[in-house]
C-alpha cells in the first residue's frame, strides 16, 4: 500500500524525499509526507535567505524533529523566491499538511532539466516501498 496516496498529481519527488510542485514560474519545495512521518513531530525548521541561489543537491535548510535533525537538499537548481514564514512559529504544519500549508520554500529561475530528473508520484511510491 502506497504511503503517499494523497499526493498532488503534478508533484515531482527526489530520492532525498523533497517534493517539487510547479506553480507558474515558481516551484514550491517541501518534504514528502513519507519523510515527515519518518521524522516524527517536527519542532524546528531552519530556512535559507530569500535571494539565495542553490544548485541541485545542495543543503538549503534543516528540519528538526523530536527524533532527529535532517538536512534539506535542493531538488532543483534555482533561486529562493519566498519562504514559508509560518514554519518559524508552526513547524508542525509540515506534519499536518506538508503539500499545502507546510511547504518550505518557493524557487524561481529553476532548472527544468533538474525537474525532468525527478520522480513521478508512481516512481516515488515504488522507491519508498523498496
DSSP file (Angstrom, degrees, kcal/mol; ACC not computed):
  #  RESIDUE AA STRUCTURE BP1 BP2  ACC     N-H-->O    O-->H-N    N-H-->O    O-->H-N    TCO  KAPPA ALPHA  PHI   PSI    X-CA   Y-CA   Z-CA
    1    1 A X              0   0    0      0, 0.0     2,-0.1     0, 0.0     4,-0.0   0.000 360.0 360.0 360.0 129.5    0.0    0.0    0.0
    2    2 A X        -     0   0    0      1,-0.1     3,-0.5     2,-0.1   124,-0.1  -0.381 360.0-148.6 -70.0 140.3    1.4    3.3   -1.0
    3    3 A X  S    S+     0   0    0      1,-0.2     2,-0.3   122,-0.2     3,-0.3   0.801  91.8  51.7 -74.2 -31.6    2.3    5.8    1.7
    4    4 A X    >   +     0   0    0      1,-0.2     3,-1.5   117,-0.1    -1,-0.2  -0.320  59.7 140.3-110.9  50.2    1.6    8.9   -0.4
    5    5 A X  T 3  S+     0   0    0     -3,-0.5    -1,-0.2    -2,-0.3    -2,-0.1   0.838  74.1  52.0 -60.7 -35.1   -1.9    8.3   -1.7
    6    6 A X  T 3  S+     0   0    0     -3,-0.3    -1,-0.3     2,-0.0     2,-0.2   0.103  79.0 131.2 -93.3  24.2   -3.0   11.9   -1.1
    7    7 A X    <   -     0   0    0     -3,-1.5   114,-0.0     1,-0.1    25,-0.0  -0.512  68.1-101.9 -73.9 142.7    0.0   13.5   -3.0
    8    8 A X    >   -     0   0    0     -2,-0.2     3,-1.2     1,-0.1    -1,-0.1  -0.338  27.6-126.6 -60.1 147.1   -0.9   16.1   -5.6
    9    9 A X  T 3  S+     0   0    0      1,-0.3   112,-0.3    -3,-0.1    -1,-0.1   0.826 105.5  55.2 -67.8 -31.8   -0.8   14.7   -9.1
   10   10 A X  T 3  S+     0   0    0    110,-0.1    12,-0.6   111,-0.0    -1,-0.3   0.230  85.2 119.7 -88.5  16.6    1.6   17.4  -10.5
   11   11 A X  E <   -A   21   0A   0     -3,-1.2   110,-0.4    10,-0.1     2,-0.3  -0.496  45.2-161.9 -84.7 149.4    4.2   16.7   -7.9
   12   12 A X  E     -A   20   0A   0      8,-2.2     8,-2.6    -2,-0.2     2,-0.3  -0.949  11.6-155.9-124.5 149.5    7.8   15.5   -8.5
   13   13 A X  E     -AB  19 119A   0    106,-2.4   106,-3.3    -2,-0.3     2,-0.2  -0.921   6.6-141.6-131.1 152.2   10.0   13.9   -5.8
   14   14 A X    >   -     0   0    0      4,-2.5     3,-1.7    -2,-0.3   104,-0.1  -0.665  31.2-112.2-104.7 164.8   13.7   13.5   -5.1
   15   15 A X  T 3  S+     0   0    0      1,-0.3    -1,-0.1    -2,-0.2   103,-0.0   0.721 118.9  60.6 -67.7 -19.9   15.4   10.4   -3.7
   16   16 A X  T 3  S-     0   0    0      2,-0.1    -1,-0.3    57,-0.1    57,-0.2   0.263 122.6-107.2 -92.2  12.9   16.2   12.6   -0.6
   17   17 A X  S <  S+     0   0    0     -3,-1.7    15,-2.5     1,-0.3     2,-0.3   0.688  74.1 134.5  75.0  24.2   12.4   12.9   -0.1
   18   18 A X  E     - C   0  31A   0     13,-0.2    -4,-2.5    55,-0.1     2,-0.3  -0.747  41.3-147.3 -92.3 152.4   11.9   16.6   -1.1
   19   19 A X  E     -AC  13  30A   0     11,-2.6    11,-1.3    -2,-0.3     2,-0.4  -0.830   6.4-154.4-116.6 160.4    9.0   17.4   -3.4
   20   20 A X  E     -AC  12  29A   0     -8,-2.6    -8,-2.2    -2,-0.3     2,-0.5  -1.000   8.0-176.3-131.8 130.6    8.5   20.0   -6.1
   21   21 A X  E     -AC  11  28A   0      7,-2.3     7,-3.1    -2,-0.4     2,-0.4  -0.972  21.5-141.0-125.4 115.3    5.2   21.4   -7.3
   22   22 A X  E     + C   0  27A   0    -12,-0.6     2,-0.4    -2,-0.5     5,-0.3  -0.619  20.4 180.0 -79.1 129.0    5.5   23.8  -10.2
   23   23 A X  E >   - C   0  26A   0      3,-3.2     3,-1.6    -2,-0.4     2,-0.4  -0.837  61.2 -63.1-129.0  91.3    3.1   26.8   -9.9
   24   24 A X  T 3  S-     0   0    0     -2,-0.4    -1,-0.0     1,-0.3    -2,-0.0  -0.548 119.3 -11.6  68.8-122.8    3.5   29.0  -12.9
   25   25 A X  T 3  S+     0   0    0     -2,-0.4    84,-0.5    -3,-0.1    85,-0.4   0.418 129.0  70.5 -90.6   0.8    7.1   30.4  -12.9
   26   26 A X  E <   -CD  23 108A   0     -3,-1.6    -3,-3.2    82,-0.1     2,-0.4  -0.786  67.3-144.9-117.0 160.1    7.8   29.2   -9.4
   27   27 A X  E     -CD  22 107A   0     80,-2.3    80,-2.7    -2,-0.3     2,-0.4  -0.991  12.2-142.2-127.0 125.6    8.3   25.8   -7.8
   28   28 A X  E     -CD  21 106A   0     -7,-3.1    -7,-2.3    -2,-0.4     2,-0.4  -0.718  21.6-165.3 -84.9 131.3    7.1   25.0   -4.3
   29   29 A X  E     +CD  20 105A   0     76,-3.2    75,-2.6    -2,-0.4    76,-1.9  -0.955  23.7 130.0-122.9 137.9    9.6   22.8   -2.4
   30   30 A X  E     -C   19   0A   0    -11,-1.3   -11,-2.6    -2,-0.4     2,-0.4  -0.852  54.8 -76.5-157.9-166.5    9.0   20.8    0.8
   31   31 A X  E     -C   18   0A   0     71,-0.4   -13,-0.2   -13,-0.3   -14,-0.1  -0.854  48.7-107.8-108.1 149.1    9.4   17.4    2.2
   32   32 A X     >  -     0   0    0    -15,-2.5     4,-2.6    -2,-0.4     5,-0.2  -0.199  26.1-111.5 -70.1 161.2    7.1   14.5    1.4
   33   33 A X  H  > S+     0   0    0      1,-0.2     4,-2.9     2,-0.2     5,-0.2   0.880 120.0  57.8 -58.6 -39.0    4.5   13.1    3.8
   34   34 A X  H  > S+     0   0    0      2,-0.2     4,-2.2     1,-0.2    -1,-0.2   0.936 108.6  44.7 -57.0 -47.8    6.6    9.9    4.0
   35   35 A X  H  > S+     0   0    0    -18,-0.2     4,-2.2     2,-0.2    -2,-0.2   0.918 113.2  50.2 -64.0 -44.1    9.7   11.9    5.1
   36   36 A X  H  X S+     0   0    0     -4,-2.6     4,-1.8     1,-0.2    -1,-0.2   0.903 111.4  48.9 -61.2 -41.6    7.6   13.9    7.6
   37   37 A X  H  < S+     0   0    0     -4,-2.9    -1,-0.2     1,-0.2    -2,-0.2   0.884 110.5  50.9 -65.9 -38.6    6.1   10.7    9.0
   38   38 A X  H  < S+     0   0    0     -4,-2.2    -2,-0.2    -5,-0.2    -1,-0.2   0.877 111.9  47.5 -65.8 -38.0    9.6    9.1    9.3
   39   39 A X  H  < S-     0   0    0     -4,-2.2    28,-0.7     1,-0.2    29,-0.3   0.826  98.3-154.0 -72.2 -32.3   10.9   12.2   11.2
   40   40 A X     <  +     0   0    0     -4,-1.8     2,-0.4    -5,-0.2    -1,-0.2  -0.572  57.2  10.0  86.3-157.1    8.0   12.3   13.6
   41   41 A X  S    S-     0   0    0     -2,-0.2    25,-1.8     1,-0.1     2,-0.4  -0.396  75.0-142.1 -65.3 114.5    6.9   15.6   15.3
   42   42 A X  E     +G   65   0B   0     -2,-0.4    23,-0.3    23,-0.2    53,-0.1  -0.647  26.9 170.6 -82.2 128.9    8.8   18.5   13.7
   43   43 A X  E     +     0   0B   0     21,-2.7     2,-0.3    -2,-0.4    48,-0.2   0.538  60.5  22.6-116.2 -12.8    9.8   21.1   16.2
   44   44 A X  E     -G   64   0B   0     20,-1.7    20,-3.2    47,-0.1     2,-0.4  -0.976  52.4-165.1-159.1 141.2   12.1   23.5   14.2
   45   45 A X  E     -G   63   0B   0     -2,-0.3     2,-0.6    42,-0.2    18,-0.2  -0.994  11.0-153.0-130.1 126.2   12.8   24.5   10.6
   46   46 A X  E     -G   62   0B   0     16,-3.2    16,-1.4    -2,-0.4     2,-0.3  -0.882  21.3-162.6 -97.1 121.6   15.9   26.4    9.6
   47   47 A X        -     0   0    0     -2,-0.6    14,-0.1    14,-0.2    36,-0.1  -0.725  12.6-124.6-106.3 152.3   15.2   28.4    6.4
   48   48 A X        -     0   0    0     -2,-0.3     2,-0.3    12,-0.2    -1,-0.1  -0.145  39.4 -86.9 -78.6-176.0   17.6   29.9    3.9
   49   49 A X    >   -     0   0    0      1,-0.1     3,-1.8    34,-0.0    31,-0.2  -0.705  42.4-103.4 -92.5 146.0   17.6   33.6    2.9
   50   50 A X  T 3  S+     0   0    0     -2,-0.3    31,-0.2     1,-0.2     3,-0.1  -0.484 111.2  29.6 -62.3 136.6   15.3   35.0    0.1
   51   51 A X  T 3  S+     0   0    0     29,-2.6    -1,-0.2     1,-0.4    30,-0.1   0.209  86.4 135.3  94.6 -14.7   17.5   35.5   -3.0
   52   52 A X    <   -     0   0    0     -3,-1.8    28,-3.0    27,-0.1     2,-0.4  -0.412  47.2-141.0 -66.3 143.0   20.0   32.7   -2.1
   53   53 A X  E     -E   79   0A   0     26,-0.2     2,-0.4    -3,-0.1    26,-0.2  -0.891  19.6-174.5-109.8 137.7   20.9   30.5   -5.0
   54   54 A X  E     -E   78   0A   0     24,-2.8    24,-2.5    -2,-0.4     2,-0.3  -0.974  17.9-138.2-131.5 144.3   21.3   26.8   -4.7
   55   55 A X    >   -     0   0    0     -2,-0.4     3,-2.3    22,-0.2    19,-0.3  -0.675  48.8 -79.2 -91.5 155.6   22.4   24.0   -7.1
   56   56 A X  T 3  S+     0   0    0     -2,-0.3    19,-0.2     1,-0.3    -1,-0.1  -0.289 119.8  22.3 -52.8 131.9   20.6   20.7   -7.2
   57   57 A X  T 3  S+     0   0    0     17,-3.7    -1,-0.3     1,-0.3     2,-0.2   0.264  91.0 128.3  93.5 -11.7   21.7   18.6   -4.2
   58   58 A X    <   -     0   0    0     -3,-2.3    16,-3.2    16,-0.2     2,-0.4  -0.506  68.0-106.2 -78.5 148.2   23.0   21.5   -2.0
   59   59 A X  E     + H   0  73B   0     14,-0.2    14,-0.2    -2,-0.2    -1,-0.1  -0.586  40.7 171.3 -71.4 126.3   21.8   21.8    1.6
   60   60 A X  E     -     0   0B   0     12,-2.4     2,-0.3    -2,-0.4   -12,-0.2   0.414  59.6 -25.6-117.1  -1.0   19.3   24.6    1.8
   61   61 A X  E     - H   0  72B   0     11,-0.8    11,-2.9   -14,-0.1     2,-0.3  -0.983  58.8-106.3 175.4-174.5   18.0   24.2    5.3
   62   62 A X  E     -GH  46  71B   0    -16,-1.4   -16,-3.2    -2,-0.3     2,-0.5  -0.994  11.5-156.2-140.4 143.5   17.4   21.8    8.2
   63   63 A X  E     -GH  45  70B   0      7,-2.8     7,-3.0    -2,-0.3     2,-0.4  -0.989  14.6-163.0-118.2 128.7   14.3   20.2    9.8
   64   64 A X  E     +GH  44  69B   0    -20,-3.2   -21,-2.7    -2,-0.5   -20,-1.7  -0.936  10.4 176.7-114.9 135.4   14.5   19.1   13.4
   65   65 A X  E     -G   42   0B   0      3,-3.3   -23,-0.2    -2,-0.4   -25,-0.1  -0.688  49.8 -95.5-121.8 178.5   12.1   16.7   15.0
   66   66 A X  S    S+     0   0    0    -25,-1.8   -26,-0.1    -2,-0.2   -24,-0.1   0.746 126.5  42.3 -66.1 -21.2   11.8   15.1   18.4
   67   67 A X  S    S-     0   0    0    -28,-0.7     2,-0.3     1,-0.3    -1,-0.2   0.864 125.1 -25.7 -90.5 -42.6   13.7   12.1   16.9
   68   68 A X        -     0   0    0    -29,-0.3    -3,-3.3     2,-0.0     2,-0.4  -0.968  52.7-106.4-163.9 167.4   16.4   13.7   14.7
   69   69 A X  E     -H   64   0B   0     -2,-0.3     2,-0.4    -5,-0.2    -5,-0.2  -0.914  34.4-168.9-107.2 142.0   17.7   16.6   12.6
   70   70 A X  E     -H   63   0B   0     -7,-3.0    -7,-2.8    -2,-0.4     2,-0.1  -0.996  17.7-128.8-135.9 131.5   17.7   16.2    8.9
   71   71 A X  E     -H   62   0B   0     -2,-0.4     2,-0.5    -9,-0.2    -9,-0.3  -0.472  21.2-131.8 -75.2 149.9   19.3   18.4    6.2
   72   72 A X  E     -H   61   0B   0    -11,-2.9   -12,-2.4    -2,-0.1   -11,-0.8  -0.897  17.4-154.0-103.3 129.9   17.1   19.6    3.3
   73   73 A X  E     -H   59   0B   0     -2,-0.5     2,-0.4   -14,-0.2   -14,-0.2  -0.902  21.6-117.6-109.1 129.1   18.6   19.1   -0.1
   74   74 A X        -     0   0    0    -16,-3.2   -17,-3.7    -2,-0.5   -16,-0.2  -0.478  21.4-161.2 -65.1 120.1   17.6   21.4   -3.0
   75   75 A X  S    S+     0   0    0     -2,-0.4     2,-0.3   -19,-0.2    -1,-0.2   0.667  75.0  27.7 -79.6 -15.2   15.9   19.1   -5.6
   76   76 A X  S    S-     0   0    0    -21,-0.1    -1,-0.1    39,-0.0     2,-0.1  -0.997  88.2-108.0-144.1 141.2   16.3   21.6   -8.4
   77   77 A X        +     0   0    0     -2,-0.3    34,-1.9    34,-0.1     2,-0.3  -0.450  66.2 104.7 -66.4 141.1   18.8   24.4   -9.1
   78   78 A X  E     -E   54   0A   0    -24,-2.5   -24,-2.8    32,-0.2     2,-0.4  -0.986  64.5 -74.6 170.7-172.9   17.3   27.8   -8.6
   79   79 A X  E     -EF  53 108A   0     29,-2.6    29,-3.1    -2,-0.3     2,-0.4  -0.917  44.3-109.4-116.8 136.6   16.9   31.0   -6.5
   80   80 A X  E     + F   0 107A   0    -28,-3.0   -29,-2.6    -2,-0.4    27,-0.3  -0.504  38.3 171.4 -68.4 119.9   14.8   31.3   -3.3
   81   81 A X  E     +     0   0A   0     25,-3.3     2,-0.3    -2,-0.4    26,-0.2   0.805  63.1   0.5 -94.6 -40.2   11.8   33.4   -4.1
   82   82 A X  E     - F   0 106A   0     24,-1.5    24,-2.6   -33,-0.1    -1,-0.3  -0.995  58.7-142.7-154.6 148.8    9.8   33.1   -0.9
   83   83 A X  E     - F   0 105A   0     -2,-0.3     2,-1.5    22,-0.2    22,-0.2  -0.858  26.7-120.3-111.8 150.5   10.0   31.4    2.5
   84   84 A X    >   -     0   0    0     20,-2.1     3,-1.9    -2,-0.3     4,-0.3  -0.706  33.2-178.4 -87.5  87.0    7.1   29.8    4.4
   85   85 A X  T >> S+     0   0    0     -2,-1.5     3,-1.5     1,-0.3     4,-0.6   0.705  71.0  76.0 -62.7 -20.4    7.5   32.1    7.4
   86   86 A X  H >> S+     0   0    0      1,-0.3     4,-2.3     2,-0.2     3,-0.6   0.799  83.8  67.1 -59.7 -27.1    4.6   30.3    9.1
   87   87 A X  H <4 S+     0   0    0     -3,-1.9    -1,-0.3     1,-0.2     4,-0.3   0.737  86.2  69.2 -68.7 -21.1    7.0   27.4    9.8
   88   88 A X  H <4 S+     0   0    0     -3,-1.5     3,-0.2    -4,-0.3    -1,-0.2   0.919 118.4  19.5 -61.6 -43.4    9.0   29.6   12.2
   89   89 A X  H << S+     0   0    0     -4,-0.6    -2,-0.2    -3,-0.6    -1,-0.2   0.640 137.6  36.5-100.5 -17.5    6.2   29.6   14.7
   90   90 A X    ><  +     0   0    0     -4,-2.3     3,-2.1    -5,-0.2     4,-0.2  -0.467  58.0 156.7-133.8  63.5    4.3   26.5   13.5
   91   91 A X  T >   +     0   0    0      1,-0.3     3,-1.7    -4,-0.3     4,-0.4   0.753  68.9  75.6 -61.2 -21.1    6.8   23.9   12.3
   92   92 A X  T 3> S+     0   0    0      1,-0.3     4,-2.3     2,-0.2     3,-0.4   0.635  71.3  84.5 -66.6 -12.2    4.2   21.2   12.8
   93   93 A X  H <> S+     0   0    0     -3,-2.1     4,-3.0     1,-0.2     9,-0.3   0.826  83.2  61.1 -57.2 -29.9    2.5   22.4    9.6
   94   94 A X  H <> S+     0   0    0     -3,-1.7     4,-0.6    -4,-0.2    -1,-0.2   0.920 108.5  41.2 -63.7 -42.1    4.9   20.1    7.8
   95   95 A X  H  4 S+     0   0    0     -3,-0.4     3,-0.2    -4,-0.4    -2,-0.2   0.889 120.8  43.4 -69.4 -38.7    3.4   17.1    9.7
   96   96 A X  H  < S-     0   0    0     -4,-2.3    -2,-0.2     1,-0.2    -3,-0.2   0.857 138.3  -2.9 -78.8 -36.8   -0.2   18.3    9.4
   97   97 A X  H ><> +     0   0    0     -4,-3.0     5,-2.8    -5,-0.2     3,-1.1  -0.360  66.1 168.2-158.1  62.6   -0.3   19.4    5.7
   98   98 A X  T 3<5S+     0   0    0     -4,-0.6   -67,-0.1     1,-0.3    -3,-0.1   0.756  78.0  48.3 -59.6 -28.8    3.1   19.1    4.0
   99   99 A X  T 3 5S+     0   0    0      4,-0.1    -1,-0.3     3,-0.1    -5,-0.1   0.680 126.0  18.7 -89.0 -16.7    1.8   19.7    0.5
  100  100 A X  T X 5S+     0   0    0     -3,-1.1     3,-0.8    -7,-0.2    -2,-0.1   0.698 138.1  11.8-115.9 -78.6   -0.3   22.8    1.1
  101  101 A X  T 3 5S+     0   0    0     -4,-0.3    -3,-0.2     1,-0.2    -7,-0.1   0.688 123.8  60.5 -79.4 -17.1    0.3   24.8    4.3
  102  102 A X  T 3 < +     0   0    0     -5,-2.8   -71,-0.4    -9,-0.3    -1,-0.2   0.150  68.3 132.2-101.4  19.4    3.6   23.0    5.1
  103  103 A X    <   -     0   0    0     -3,-0.8   -73,-0.2    -6,-0.2   -16,-0.2  -0.285  43.8-153.2 -62.8 159.8    5.7   23.9    2.1
  104  104 A X        -     0   0    0    -75,-2.6   -20,-2.1     1,-0.4     2,-0.3   0.867  60.0  -5.4-106.0 -53.7    9.2   25.2    2.9
  105  105 A X  E     -DF  29  83A   0    -76,-1.9   -76,-3.2   -22,-0.2     2,-0.4  -0.949  52.6-135.5-139.2 160.4   10.4   27.5    0.1
  106  106 A X  E     -DF  28  82A   0    -24,-2.6   -25,-3.3    -2,-0.3   -24,-1.5  -0.973  24.9-155.9-114.9 138.2    9.4   28.7   -3.3
  107  107 A X  E     -DF  27  80A   0    -80,-2.7   -80,-2.3    -2,-0.4     2,-0.3  -0.901   7.3-167.0-118.2 138.5   12.1   28.7   -6.0
  108  108 A X  E    S+DF  26  79A   0    -29,-3.1   -29,-2.6    -2,-0.4   -82,-0.1  -0.760  70.0  29.1-117.0 169.4   12.3   30.9   -9.2
  109  109 A X  S    S+     0   0    0    -84,-0.5    -1,-0.2    -2,-0.3     2,-0.1   0.879  87.2 171.6  50.1  42.2   14.6   30.6  -12.2
  110  110 A X        -     0   0    0    -85,-0.4     2,-0.6    -3,-0.2   -32,-0.2  -0.419  39.3 -99.0 -86.1 159.6   14.7   26.8  -11.6
  111  111 A X     >  -     0   0    0    -34,-1.9     4,-1.8     1,-0.2     5,-0.1  -0.651  22.5-165.2 -81.1 115.3   16.2   24.2  -13.9
  112  112 A X  H  > S+     0   0    0     -2,-0.6     4,-2.0     1,-0.2    -1,-0.2   0.830  93.1  58.1 -66.1 -31.1   13.6   22.4  -16.0
  113  113 A X  H  > S+     0   0    0      2,-0.2     4,-0.8     1,-0.2    -1,-0.2   0.921 104.9  49.0 -64.7 -43.5   16.2   19.8  -16.7
  114  114 A X  H >4 S+     0   0    0      1,-0.2     3,-0.9     2,-0.2    -1,-0.2   0.910 109.0  54.1 -59.9 -41.1   16.6   19.1  -13.0
  115  115 A X  H >< S+     0   0    0     -4,-1.8     3,-1.5     1,-0.3    -1,-0.2   0.893 104.2  54.5 -59.9 -40.6   12.8   18.8  -12.8
  116  116 A X  H 3< S+     0   0    0     -4,-2.0    -1,-0.3     1,-0.3    -2,-0.2   0.703 102.4  59.6 -66.4 -18.9   12.8   16.2  -15.5
  117  117 A X  T << S+     0   0    0     -3,-0.9    -1,-0.3    -4,-0.8     2,-0.2   0.159  90.3  90.6 -97.6  18.6   15.3   14.2  -13.5
  118  118 A X  S <  S-     0   0    0     -3,-1.5     2,-0.3  -104,-0.1  -104,-0.2  -0.580  81.4 -96.3-104.4 174.1   13.0   13.8  -10.5
  119  119 A X  B     -B   13   0A   0   -106,-3.3  -106,-2.4    -2,-0.2     2,-0.1  -0.638  25.1-128.0 -95.3 146.3   10.5   11.0   -9.8
  120  120 A X     >  -     0   0    0     -2,-0.3     4,-2.7  -108,-0.2     5,-0.2  -0.325  39.3 -97.7 -73.9 169.6    6.8   10.9  -10.6
  121  121 A X  H  > S+     0   0    0   -110,-0.4     4,-2.6  -112,-0.3     5,-0.2   0.922 126.6  50.0 -54.8 -46.1    4.3   10.0   -7.7
  122  122 A X  H  > S+     0   0    0      1,-0.2     4,-1.8     2,-0.2    -1,-0.2   0.928 112.2  46.1 -61.8 -46.4    4.2    6.4   -9.0
  123  123 A X  H  > S+     0   0    0      1,-0.2     4,-2.5     2,-0.2    -1,-0.2   0.892 112.7  50.9 -64.7 -38.9    8.0    6.1   -9.2
  124  124 A X  H  X S+     0   0    0     -4,-2.7     4,-2.6     2,-0.2     5,-0.2   0.914 107.6  52.2 -65.4 -42.7    8.4    7.7   -5.7
  125  125 A X  H  X S+     0   0    0     -4,-2.6     4,-0.9     1,-0.2    -1,-0.2   0.883 111.4  47.2 -62.3 -37.3    5.9    5.3   -4.2
  126  126 A X  H  X S+     0   0    0     -4,-1.8     4,-0.8    -5,-0.2     3,-0.5   0.924 111.1  53.5 -66.0 -43.7    7.8    2.3   -5.7
  127  127 A X  H >< S+     0   0    0     -4,-2.5     3,-0.8     1,-0.2    -2,-0.2   0.905 109.3  46.1 -57.8 -46.0   11.1    3.9   -4.4
  128  128 A X  H 3< S+     0   0    0     -4,-2.6    -1,-0.2     1,-0.2    -2,-0.2   0.674 109.5  55.8 -76.2 -14.8    9.9    4.2   -0.8
  129  129 A X  H 3<        0   0    0     -4,-0.9    -1,-0.2    -3,-0.5    -2,-0.2   0.599 360.0 360.0 -89.0 -11.3    8.5    0.6   -0.8
  130  130 A X    <<        0   0    0     -3,-0.8    -1,-0.2    -4,-0.8    -2,-0.1   0.497 360.0 360.0 -72.6 360.0   11.8   -0.9   -1.8
